[in-house]
Amino acid sequence: MGFRDKVRGEASKTFKGLVIDDMPSGNVVLRPMLRLSDEETDRITALQKELNDLEKTEGASLSDVRSLLVEMTLVLADKPEGLEEYLSEFDTAEMVALYRLWAKETQASESKSRK
């Protein structure tokens, strides 16, 4: 195993993302921010800002919050095919929980690398 393989292996282990393991089409990984392209990072950042603005808006609908969270999840997914249908069974509370779990899991792996 060469040096590059060691680095790639360490990066894969440290920045692995959140795995959805019960998709009919197989595992889907919700990637950490460090694993996104520049375009995907820009899109997630814009969606997060939109979500924050929406949360401050009086009378914001739960369906709007849920829609943004679904869109964010699709951007984060390494294989988004079939994911929107899978997420259709998640209510808003479950989508918020999914987003928080992703944030916790990916933040934890990124902060471990800084120790």
LUMLOKOL-306612 format. One record per atom (N, C-alpha, C): x, y, z; residue in three letters. Coordinates in nm, 4 decimals. Each point is the difference from the previous one (the first is absolute). Example, Ala and Ser with C-alpha at 12.3 -4.5 7.8 and 13.67 -1.06 7.14 Angstrom:
BEGIN
+----------+----------+----------+------+
|       xx |       yy |       zz | type |
+----------+----------+----------+------+
|   1.3190 |  -0.5690 |   0.7800 |  ALA |
|  -0.0890 |   0.1190 |   0.0000 |  ALA |
|   0.0900 |   0.1200 |   0.0000 |  ALA |
|  -0.0350 |   0.1050 |  -0.0720 |  SER |
|   0.0820 |   0.1190 |   0.0060 |  SER |
|  -0.0770 |   0.1090 |   0.0730 |  SER |
+----------+----------+----------+------+
END
This chain:
BEGIN
+----------+----------+----------+------+
|       xx |       yy |       zz | type |
+----------+----------+----------+------+
|   0.0862 |  -0.1184 |   0.0000 |  MET |
|  -0.0862 |   0.1184 |   0.0000 |  MET |
|   0.0896 |   0.1232 |   0.0000 |  MET |
|  -0.0217 |   0.0856 |  -0.0969 |  GLY |
|   0.0786 |   0.1218 |  -0.0105 |  GLY |
|  -0.0559 |   0.1109 |   0.0877 |  GLY |
|   0.0743 |   0.1083 |   0.0045 |  PHE |
|  -0.0391 |   0.1144 |   0.0829 |  PHE |
|  -0.1362 |   0.0549 |  -0.0398 |  PHE |
|  -0.0225 |   0.0153 |  -0.1288 |  ARG |
|  -0.1282 |   0.0537 |  -0.0479 |  ARG |
|  -0.1157 |  -0.0885 |   0.0452 |  ARG |
|   0.0189 |  -0.1318 |  -0.0055 |  ASP |
|  -0.1038 |  -0.0923 |   0.0452 |  ASP |
|  -0.0265 |   0.0166 |   0.1492 |  ASP |
|   0.1063 |   0.0216 |   0.0781 |  LYS |
|  -0.0163 |   0.0221 |   0.1439 |  LYS |
|  -0.0805 |   0.1265 |   0.0268 |  LYS |
|   0.0316 |   0.1062 |  -0.0728 |  VAL |
|  -0.0717 |   0.1275 |   0.0170 |  VAL |
|  -0.1460 |  -0.0165 |  -0.0394 |  VAL |
|  -0.0237 |  -0.0635 |  -0.1126 |  ARG |
|  -0.1388 |  -0.0220 |  -0.0443 |  ARG |
|  -0.0763 |  -0.0864 |   0.0988 |  ARG |
|   0.0639 |  -0.1026 |   0.0522 |  GLY |
|  -0.0641 |  -0.0864 |   0.0986 |  GLY |
|  -0.0348 |   0.0760 |   0.1269 |  GLY |
|   0.0927 |   0.0835 |   0.0466 |  GLU |
|  -0.0249 |   0.0804 |   0.1203 |  GLU |
|  -0.1126 |   0.0999 |  -0.0241 |  GLU |
|   0.0004 |   0.0645 |  -0.1163 |  ALA |
|  -0.1057 |   0.0967 |  -0.0328 |  ALA |
|  -0.1354 |  -0.0698 |  -0.0093 |  ALA |
|  -0.0026 |  -0.1183 |  -0.0603 |  SER |
|  -0.1260 |  -0.0741 |  -0.0113 |  SER |
|  -0.0529 |  -0.0399 |   0.1371 |  SER |
|   0.0896 |  -0.0385 |   0.0890 |  LYS |
|  -0.0400 |  -0.0415 |   0.1344 |  LYS |
|  -0.0457 |   0.1207 |   0.0830 |  LYS |
|   0.0717 |   0.1097 |  -0.0097 |  THR |
|  -0.0275 |   0.1175 |   0.0826 |  THR |
|  -0.1203 |   0.0794 |  -0.0507 |  THR |
|  -0.0141 |   0.0115 |  -0.1299 |  PHE |
|  -0.1056 |   0.0825 |  -0.0598 |  PHE |
|  -0.0993 |  -0.0876 |  -0.0759 |  PHE |
|  -0.0563 |  -0.0978 |   0.0707 |  LYS |
|  -0.0829 |  -0.0992 |  -0.0674 |  LYS |
|  -0.1448 |   0.0413 |  -0.0221 |  LYS |
|  -0.0505 |   0.0966 |   0.0708 |  GLY |
|  -0.1380 |   0.0419 |  -0.0189 |  GLY |
|  -0.0980 |  -0.0878 |   0.0756 |  GLY |
|  -0.1265 |   0.0233 |  -0.0245 |  LEU |
|  -0.1088 |  -0.0722 |   0.0651 |  LEU |
|  -0.0589 |  -0.0982 |  -0.1012 |  LEU |
|  -0.0031 |  -0.1277 |   0.0356 |  VAL |
|  -0.0464 |  -0.1044 |  -0.0920 |  VAL |
|  -0.1472 |  -0.0302 |   0.0254 |  VAL |
|  -0.0793 |   0.0065 |  -0.1072 |  ILE |
|  -0.1389 |  -0.0471 |   0.0028 |  ILE |
|   0.0070 |  -0.1416 |  -0.0540 |  ILE |
|  -0.0237 |  -0.0970 |   0.0870 |  ASP |
|   0.0254 |  -0.1390 |  -0.0371 |  ASP |
|  -0.1255 |  -0.0815 |  -0.0312 |  ASP |
|  -0.1141 |   0.0649 |  -0.0082 |  ASP |
|  -0.1218 |  -0.0769 |  -0.0295 |  ASP |
|  -0.0724 |   0.0483 |  -0.1256 |  ASP |
|   0.0768 |   0.0570 |  -0.0909 |  MET |
|  -0.0575 |   0.0383 |  -0.1289 |  MET |
|  -0.0161 |  -0.1260 |  -0.0853 |  MET |
|  -0.1090 |  -0.0113 |  -0.0739 |  PRO |
|  -0.0179 |  -0.1169 |  -0.0871 |  PRO |
|   0.1138 |  -0.0161 |  -0.1018 |  PRO |
|   0.0589 |   0.1110 |  -0.0437 |  SER |
|   0.1054 |  -0.0054 |  -0.1011 |  SER |
|   0.1395 |  -0.0171 |   0.0589 |  SER |
|   0.0097 |  -0.0129 |   0.1327 |  GLY |
|   0.1306 |  -0.0149 |   0.0638 |  GLY |
|   0.0341 |   0.1212 |   0.0847 |  GLY |
|   0.1175 |  -0.0050 |   0.0601 |  ASN |
|   0.0419 |   0.1084 |   0.0889 |  ASN |
|   0.0148 |   0.1329 |  -0.0735 |  ASN |
|  -0.0388 |   0.1062 |   0.0697 |  VAL |
|   0.0199 |   0.1368 |  -0.0468 |  VAL |
|   0.0758 |   0.0725 |   0.1101 |  VAL |
|   0.1035 |   0.0727 |  -0.0380 |  VAL |
|   0.0798 |   0.0740 |   0.0967 |  VAL |
|  -0.0329 |   0.1481 |  -0.0118 |  VAL |
|  -0.0360 |   0.0602 |   0.1145 |  LEU |
|  -0.0154 |   0.1447 |   0.0061 |  LEU |
|   0.1376 |   0.0548 |   0.0366 |  LEU |
|   0.0647 |   0.0567 |  -0.0984 |  ARG |
|   0.1404 |   0.0382 |   0.0105 |  ARG |
|   0.0205 |   0.1224 |   0.0887 |  ARG |
|   0.1149 |   0.0047 |   0.0674 |  PRO |
|   0.0343 |   0.1212 |   0.0750 |  PRO |
|   0.0348 |   0.1124 |  -0.0981 |  PRO |
|  -0.0011 |   0.1211 |   0.0495 |  MET |
|   0.0269 |   0.1167 |  -0.0853 |  MET |
|   0.1341 |  -0.0117 |  -0.0728 |  MET |
|   0.0998 |  -0.0571 |   0.0634 |  LEU |
|   0.1322 |  -0.0117 |  -0.0625 |  LEU |
|   0.0013 |  -0.0932 |  -0.1207 |  LEU |
|  -0.1016 |  -0.0798 |  -0.0158 |  ARG |
|  -0.0079 |  -0.0947 |  -0.1115 |  ARG |
|  -0.0870 |   0.0507 |  -0.1156 |  ARG |
|  -0.0519 |   0.1218 |   0.0115 |  LEU |
|  -0.0858 |   0.0565 |  -0.1045 |  LEU |
|   0.0827 |   0.0785 |  -0.1008 |  LEU |
|  -0.0510 |   0.0091 |  -0.1214 |  SER |
|   0.0622 |   0.0865 |  -0.1005 |  SER |
|  -0.0268 |   0.1459 |   0.0378 |  SER |
|   0.0692 |   0.0905 |  -0.0650 |  ASP |
|  -0.0227 |   0.1430 |   0.0255 |  ASP |
|  -0.1452 |   0.0377 |  -0.0283 |  ASP |
|  -0.0541 |  -0.0528 |  -0.1079 |  GLU |
|  -0.1385 |   0.0302 |  -0.0372 |  GLU |
|  -0.0974 |  -0.0529 |   0.1060 |  GLU |
|   0.0240 |  -0.1225 |   0.0473 |  GLU |
|  -0.0856 |  -0.0578 |   0.1027 |  GLU |
|   0.0121 |   0.0764 |   0.1321 |  GLU |
|   0.1207 |   0.0412 |   0.0340 |  THR |
|   0.0216 |   0.0779 |   0.1219 |  THR |
|  -0.0759 |   0.1321 |  -0.0075 |  THR |
|   0.0085 |   0.0666 |  -0.1142 |  ASP |
|  -0.0735 |   0.1254 |  -0.0183 |  ASP |
|  -0.1504 |  -0.0229 |   0.0137 |  ASP |
|  -0.0486 |  -0.1095 |  -0.0555 |  ARG |
|  -0.1443 |  -0.0305 |   0.0061 |  ARG |
|  -0.0440 |  -0.0294 |   0.1431 |  ARG |
|   0.0785 |  -0.0788 |   0.0734 |  ILE |
|  -0.0326 |  -0.0299 |   0.1400 |  ILE |
|   0.0036 |   0.1269 |   0.0830 |  ILE |
|   0.0997 |   0.0833 |  -0.0211 |  THR |
|   0.0108 |   0.1258 |   0.0749 |  THR |
|  -0.1218 |   0.0883 |  -0.0252 |  THR |
|  -0.0420 |   0.0090 |  -0.1258 |  ALA |
|  -0.1178 |   0.0801 |  -0.0343 |  ALA |
|  -0.1265 |  -0.0589 |   0.0633 |  ALA |
|  -0.0131 |  -0.1323 |  -0.0023 |  LEU |
|  -0.1169 |  -0.0646 |   0.0594 |  LEU |
|  -0.0015 |   0.0171 |   0.1516 |  LEU |
|   0.1169 |  -0.0077 |   0.0641 |  GLN |
|   0.0077 |   0.0209 |   0.1446 |  GLN |
|  -0.0398 |   0.1428 |   0.0360 |  GLN |
|   0.0438 |   0.0966 |  -0.0811 |  LYS |
|  -0.0379 |   0.1391 |   0.0237 |  LYS |
|  -0.1505 |   0.0169 |  -0.0171 |  LYS |
|  -0.0537 |  -0.0613 |  -0.1034 |  GLU |
|  -0.1444 |   0.0058 |  -0.0247 |  GLU |
|  -0.0778 |  -0.0621 |   0.1162 |  GLU |
|   0.0511 |  -0.1114 |   0.0527 |  LEU |
|  -0.0636 |  -0.0654 |   0.1137 |  LEU |
|   0.0048 |   0.0892 |   0.1241 |  LEU |
|   0.1146 |   0.0603 |   0.0262 |  ASN |
|   0.0122 |   0.0913 |   0.1136 |  ASN |
|  -0.0945 |   0.1191 |  -0.0141 |  ASN |
|  -0.0077 |   0.0558 |  -0.1197 |  ASP |
|  -0.0919 |   0.1124 |  -0.0245 |  ASP |
|  -0.1450 |  -0.0432 |   0.0189 |  ASP |
|  -0.0315 |  -0.1192 |  -0.0470 |  LEU |
|  -0.1364 |  -0.0518 |   0.0111 |  LEU |
|  -0.0388 |  -0.0202 |   0.1465 |  LEU |
|   0.0938 |  -0.0477 |   0.0810 |  GLU |
|  -0.0274 |  -0.0232 |   0.1420 |  GLU |
|  -0.0290 |   0.1313 |   0.0735 |  GLU |
|   0.0517 |   0.1110 |  -0.0516 |  LYS |
|  -0.0228 |   0.1317 |   0.0605 |  LYS |
|  -0.1283 |   0.0653 |  -0.0502 |  LYS |
|  -0.0572 |  -0.0577 |  -0.1052 |  THR |
|  -0.1188 |   0.0563 |  -0.0616 |  THR |
|  -0.1244 |  -0.0425 |   0.0766 |  THR |
|  -0.0761 |   0.0994 |   0.0414 |  GLU |
|  -0.1254 |  -0.0302 |   0.0695 |  GLU |
|  -0.0971 |  -0.0637 |  -0.0989 |  GLU |
|  -0.0595 |  -0.1087 |   0.0406 |  GLY |
|  -0.0976 |  -0.0667 |  -0.0851 |  GLY |
|   0.0608 |  -0.0913 |  -0.1047 |  GLY |
|   0.1289 |  -0.0319 |   0.0121 |  ALA |
|   0.0628 |  -0.0917 |  -0.0953 |  ALA |
|  -0.0658 |  -0.1373 |   0.0122 |  ALA |
|  -0.0205 |  -0.0644 |  -0.1129 |  SER |
|  -0.0693 |  -0.1295 |   0.0038 |  SER |
|   0.0989 |  -0.1141 |   0.0225 |  SER |
|  -0.0488 |  -0.1028 |   0.0664 |  LEU |
|   0.0819 |  -0.1186 |   0.0230 |  LEU |
|   0.0330 |  -0.0696 |  -0.1317 |  LEU |
|  -0.0895 |   0.0080 |  -0.0950 |  SER |
|   0.0281 |  -0.0633 |  -0.1291 |  SER |
|   0.1159 |   0.0683 |  -0.0719 |  SER |
|   0.0126 |   0.1322 |   0.0183 |  ASP |
|   0.1141 |   0.0714 |  -0.0585 |  ASP |
|   0.1303 |  -0.0445 |   0.0655 |  ASP |
|  -0.0016 |  -0.0154 |   0.1324 |  VAL |
|   0.1180 |  -0.0469 |   0.0729 |  VAL |
|   0.0365 |  -0.1396 |  -0.0480 |  VAL |
|  -0.0982 |  -0.0877 |  -0.0075 |  ARG |
|   0.0228 |  -0.1371 |  -0.0436 |  ARG |
|   0.0560 |  -0.0038 |  -0.1420 |  ARG |
|  -0.0557 |   0.0800 |  -0.0886 |  SER |
|   0.0474 |   0.0031 |  -0.1391 |  SER |
|   0.1467 |   0.0398 |  -0.0091 |  SER |
|   0.0386 |   0.1005 |   0.0777 |  LEU |
|   0.1407 |   0.0425 |   0.0007 |  LEU |
|   0.0904 |  -0.1108 |   0.0528 |  LEU |
|  -0.0431 |  -0.0680 |   0.1049 |  LEU |
|   0.0803 |  -0.1077 |   0.0568 |  LEU |
|   0.0140 |  -0.1179 |  -0.0973 |  LEU |
|  -0.1057 |  -0.0293 |  -0.0728 |  VAL |
|   0.0072 |  -0.1060 |  -0.1015 |  VAL |
|   0.0993 |   0.0412 |  -0.1087 |  VAL |
|  -0.0097 |   0.1226 |  -0.0462 |  GLU |
|   0.0911 |   0.0473 |  -0.1046 |  GLU |
|   0.1452 |  -0.0048 |   0.0475 |  GLU |
|   0.0245 |   0.0403 |   0.1258 |  MET |
|   0.1348 |  -0.0059 |   0.0554 |  MET |
|   0.0500 |  -0.1440 |   0.0031 |  MET |
|  -0.0860 |  -0.0918 |   0.0400 |  THR |
|   0.0376 |  -0.1407 |   0.0079 |  THR |
|   0.0362 |  -0.0549 |  -0.1373 |  THR |
|  -0.0742 |   0.0403 |  -0.1017 |  LEU |
|   0.0289 |  -0.0444 |  -0.1367 |  LEU |
|   0.1364 |   0.0499 |  -0.0471 |  LEU |
|   0.0359 |   0.1224 |   0.0386 |  VAL |
|   0.1308 |   0.0550 |  -0.0376 |  VAL |
|   0.1112 |  -0.0751 |   0.0727 |  VAL |
|  -0.0212 |  -0.0332 |   0.1262 |  LEU |
|   0.1018 |  -0.0676 |   0.0801 |  LEU |
|   0.0215 |  -0.1460 |  -0.0409 |  LEU |
|  -0.1003 |  -0.0601 |  -0.0597 |  ALA |
|   0.0046 |  -0.1426 |  -0.0319 |  ALA |
|   0.1007 |  -0.0320 |  -0.1100 |  ALA |
|   0.0747 |  -0.1089 |   0.0209 |  ASP |
|   0.0913 |  -0.0444 |  -0.1050 |  ASP |
|  -0.0748 |  -0.0653 |  -0.1156 |  ASP |
|  -0.1172 |  -0.0578 |   0.0296 |  LYS |
|  -0.0854 |  -0.0622 |  -0.1032 |  LYS |
|  -0.1438 |   0.0433 |   0.0275 |  LYS |
|  -0.0435 |   0.1121 |  -0.0545 |  PRO |
|  -0.1339 |   0.0512 |   0.0324 |  PRO |
|  -0.1163 |  -0.0736 |  -0.0673 |  PRO |
|   0.0284 |  -0.0919 |  -0.0922 |  GLU |
|  -0.1059 |  -0.0706 |  -0.0708 |  GLU |
|  -0.0866 |  -0.0777 |   0.0992 |  GLU |
|  -0.1297 |   0.0269 |  -0.0014 |  GLY |
|  -0.0946 |  -0.0688 |   0.0866 |  GLY |
|  -0.0100 |   0.0569 |   0.1402 |  GLY |
|   0.0876 |   0.0932 |   0.0334 |  LEU |
|   0.0028 |   0.0537 |   0.1362 |  LEU |
|  -0.1219 |   0.0867 |   0.0288 |  LEU |
|  -0.0435 |   0.0789 |  -0.0965 |  GLU |
|  -0.1162 |   0.0863 |   0.0236 |  GLU |
|  -0.1236 |  -0.0841 |   0.0322 |  GLU |
|  -0.0171 |  -0.1098 |  -0.0715 |  GLU |
|  -0.1125 |  -0.0897 |   0.0276 |  GLU |
|   0.0132 |  -0.0607 |   0.1401 |  GLU |
|   0.1200 |  -0.0420 |   0.0356 |  TYR |
|   0.0264 |  -0.0556 |   0.1334 |  TYR |
|  -0.0345 |   0.1022 |   0.1084 |  TYR |
|   0.0385 |   0.1249 |  -0.0223 |  LEU |
|  -0.0237 |   0.1057 |   0.0990 |  LEU |
|  -0.1456 |   0.0436 |   0.0058 |  LEU |
|  -0.0808 |  -0.0382 |  -0.0976 |  SER |
|  -0.1408 |   0.0411 |  -0.0013 |  SER |
|  -0.0748 |  -0.0546 |   0.1217 |  SER |
|   0.0525 |  -0.1046 |   0.0605 |  GLU |
|  -0.0632 |  -0.0571 |   0.1190 |  GLU |
|   0.0436 |   0.0698 |   0.1287 |  GLU |
|   0.0961 |   0.0904 |  -0.0084 |  PHE |
|   0.0485 |   0.0727 |   0.1174 |  PHE |
|  -0.0828 |   0.1268 |   0.0186 |  PHE |
|  -0.0492 |   0.0224 |   0.1220 |  ASP |
|  -0.0694 |   0.1258 |   0.0266 |  ASP |
|   0.1047 |   0.1079 |   0.0314 |  ASP |
|  -0.0463 |   0.1197 |   0.0272 |  THR |
|   0.0921 |   0.1124 |   0.0237 |  THR |
|   0.0901 |  -0.0250 |   0.1194 |  THR |
|  -0.0549 |  -0.0528 |   0.1086 |  ALA |
|   0.0815 |  -0.0274 |   0.1192 |  ALA |
|   0.1099 |  -0.1008 |  -0.0316 |  ALA |
|  -0.0323 |  -0.1013 |  -0.0785 |  GLU |
|   0.1000 |  -0.0998 |  -0.0366 |  GLU |
|   0.1062 |   0.0592 |  -0.0925 |  GLU |
|  -0.0390 |   0.0907 |  -0.0864 |  MET |
|   0.0982 |   0.0660 |  -0.0870 |  MET |
|   0.0932 |   0.0890 |   0.0827 |  MET |
|  -0.0548 |   0.0709 |   0.0983 |  VAL |
|   0.0844 |   0.0807 |   0.0885 |  VAL |
|   0.0964 |  -0.0915 |   0.0757 |  VAL |
|  -0.0499 |  -0.1134 |   0.0492 |  ALA |
|   0.0854 |  -0.0951 |   0.0718 |  ALA |
|   0.1098 |  -0.0546 |  -0.0918 |  ALA |
|  -0.0344 |  -0.0300 |  -0.1244 |  LEU |
|   0.0987 |  -0.0481 |  -0.0969 |  LEU |
|   0.1087 |   0.1048 |  -0.0213 |  LEU |
|  -0.0400 |   0.1244 |  -0.0191 |  TYR |
|   0.0966 |   0.1086 |  -0.0213 |  TYR |
|   0.0906 |   0.0174 |   0.1222 |  TYR |
|  -0.0584 |  -0.0045 |   0.1194 |  ARG |
|   0.0805 |   0.0144 |   0.1226 |  ARG |
|   0.0968 |  -0.1168 |   0.0160 |  ARG |
|  -0.0463 |  -0.1202 |  -0.0326 |  LEU |
|   0.0868 |  -0.1167 |   0.0086 |  LEU |
|   0.1163 |   0.0125 |  -0.0981 |  LEU |
|  -0.0311 |   0.0425 |  -0.1225 |  TRP |
|   0.1065 |   0.0222 |  -0.0988 |  TRP |
|   0.0992 |   0.1036 |   0.0524 |  TRP |
|  -0.0498 |   0.1130 |   0.0506 |  ALA |
|   0.0877 |   0.1056 |   0.0500 |  ALA |
|   0.0872 |  -0.0505 |   0.1147 |  ALA |
|  -0.0592 |  -0.0750 |   0.0901 |  LYS |
|   0.0739 |  -0.0537 |   0.1145 |  LYS |
|   0.1070 |  -0.0988 |  -0.0463 |  LYS |
|  -0.0390 |  -0.0921 |  -0.0855 |  GLU |
|   0.0935 |  -0.1030 |  -0.0475 |  GLU |
|   0.1147 |   0.0598 |  -0.0804 |  GLU |
|  -0.0298 |   0.0915 |  -0.0874 |  THR |
|   0.1061 |   0.0546 |  -0.0853 |  THR |
|   0.0852 |   0.1016 |   0.0750 |  THR |
|  -0.0569 |   0.0748 |   0.0906 |  GLN |
|   0.0778 |   0.0932 |   0.0810 |  GLN |
|   0.0939 |  -0.0772 |   0.0909 |  GLN |
|  -0.0494 |  -0.1094 |   0.0562 |  ALA |
|   0.0821 |  -0.0808 |   0.0903 |  ALA |
|   0.1210 |  -0.0551 |  -0.0737 |  ALA |
|  -0.0196 |  -0.0496 |  -0.1213 |  SER |
|   0.1146 |  -0.0567 |  -0.0723 |  SER |
|   0.0986 |   0.1078 |  -0.0410 |  SER |
|  -0.0507 |   0.1166 |  -0.0367 |  GLU |
|   0.0899 |   0.1079 |  -0.0398 |  GLU |
|   0.0757 |   0.0535 |   0.1201 |  GLU |
|  -0.0657 |   0.0111 |   0.1164 |  SER |
|   0.0688 |   0.0536 |   0.1164 |  SER |
|   0.1030 |  -0.1002 |   0.0525 |  SER |
|  -0.0247 |  -0.1311 |  -0.0158 |  LYS |
|   0.0981 |  -0.0994 |   0.0434 |  LYS |
|   0.1302 |   0.0177 |  -0.0765 |  LYS |
|  -0.0108 |   0.0388 |  -0.1249 |  SER |
|   0.1210 |   0.0131 |  -0.0816 |  SER |
|   0.0836 |   0.1204 |   0.0416 |  SER |
|  -0.0587 |   0.0911 |   0.0723 |  ARG |
|   0.0716 |   0.1211 |   0.0406 |  ARG |
|   0.0725 |  -0.0157 |   0.1322 |  ARG |
|  -0.0204 |  -0.1133 |   0.0678 |  LYS |
|   0.0623 |  -0.0230 |   0.1311 |  LYS |
|   0.1454 |  -0.0349 |  -0.0161 |  LYS |
+----------+----------+----------+------+
END
